[in-house]
Amino acid sequence: MSQTAVKASGVADAPDAGRWKALVFIALAQLMVVLDATIVNIALPSAQQDLGISDGNRQWVVTAYALAFGGLLLFGGRIADLWGRKRTFVLGLGGFAIASALGGAATNEAMMFGSRALQGVFGALLAPAALSLLAVMFTDAKERAKAFGIYGAIAGGGGAVGLILGGFLTEYLNWRWTFFVNIPFAIVAAAGAYLVIREPEGGRNRSPLDIPGVILSTLGLVALVYGFTRAESNGWSDAVTVGMFVASAVLLLAFVVVESKVKAPLLPLRVITERNRGGVYLSLGLAIIAMFGLFLFLTYYLQIVKGYTPVKTGFAFLPMIAGMITGSTQIGTRLMTRVAPRLLMGPGFLVAAVGMLFLTQMEVDTSYAGVLLPGMLLLGLGMGTAFMPAMSLATTGVEPRDAGVASAMVNTSQQVGGAIGTALLNTIAASATTSYIADHIGGASSRSQQQLVQLQGQVQGYTSAIWFAVGILVVAAAIALTFVNAGRPGSGNAVAGSGAGDEAEDELRVPVVAH
């Protein structure tokens, strides 16, 4: 490829001198967004009591954030491509800090729900901008592997860090600090980003905004996430739940039709129809379904069945974090430039499935060291190894002007996967628990025996759901091994063509991968 073509595509010849400093601030912002998803769960019981939130309404503390974040991600990614990623990133951080301050200062449930929705809005600007900045700043294969190794470890392990931090803040300060803690994160990351990040020239997409696409995608994704969230609390046959799923299907189908016809689409279909990216989005979404459900069950198991404090529960997740960091920064980073991505993603998901298999052996009196420790360690290792090449491949070879939208699709698959995982696996667990208790409660004569049956029923529910999660991870591995056919970075076929006669696409794929 000629130097002219490289320059025309918006990728500078010399790499940005401040890119590693920039990575520190991008990683800090990503950590803030990811840990916010779990840190609030730990604080929820205390906040509910303080603010007088009813049991029926408490889910909105989580749901308001999920709906705004999941629904606006594609729009946020397109805004990053239009305005510039650095500007969108700094704006997202500032808004997130303000929304967090409002959440920490909340005096009633309306203020709390509003602040959570606002956090979701600015998170939807921030997350795609962060990932797309990495995509356009790190173009050398080896450097890209290191950068995405660090990013992948944070994306995977941040949720567990949130459990530890949430436990500490709730137990030793109060729930309001689970919001206030975001403010220093955001200020440091925004100041650092403003001073250090230098976005490559020419990578913006200045086409007019696709308003019909924005409306259809936002409403479709909100309906989908809300459908799964409602299914968890109201059941799958609930009329509103079914209505949400139908509405989501109609809206998203209309969105695809609109995107195939408009001149400047919100989500250019070339981004998702390329076989490797499609395989990444699908396998990553499935893996998140398995993982989110597990976070929830292990938290309940450790606190309710084993009687752990919030802080002790957080520390119990440390092996999973250690596994993720090792898998992402050591295994994934070292092998990514030597082997094809599918040979990291497929085996990575399978190792995580083996870790899950350990956890299906949980019982009321299971020892932490014998079952939970090896299970979480393998789960973390597998997920870290798989996440890292997946995150990188999702934005490899994409046109610079589409980097924000491609990054938003990674976040969308994770967010929708999280909503599906929580609802689907919770339903399976609740059904198995009810069935077990109904079958065994008759033989329990004393109160202590009845309590034991209740606990055994809960554990039976968790393990039944974890068996499903094992199956989901095996399917994710199969999709990664089948769909993803890219060669190793720098091998000349890093991203395979999506079809014959796609010369324009291939011309655009090369610059981001090679210098």
Salt bridges, closest charged atoms under 4 A:
ASP13 OD2 - LYS7 NZ 3.73
ASP16 OD1 - ARG198 NH2 3.56
ASP36 OD2 - ARG116 NH1 2.86
ASP55 OD1 - ARG58 NH1 3.80
ASP81 OD1 - ARG85 NH2 2.86
GLU143 OE2 - ARG19 NH2 2.63
GLU199 OE2 - ARG85 NH1 2.81
ASP238 OD2 - ARG230 NE 2.61
GLU399 OE2 - ARG270 NE 2.92
GLU399 OE1 - ARG401 NE 2.41
ASP402 OD2 - ARG270 NH2 2.87
GLU505 OE1 - ARG509 NH2 3.18
ASP506 OD1 - ARG509 NH1 2.65
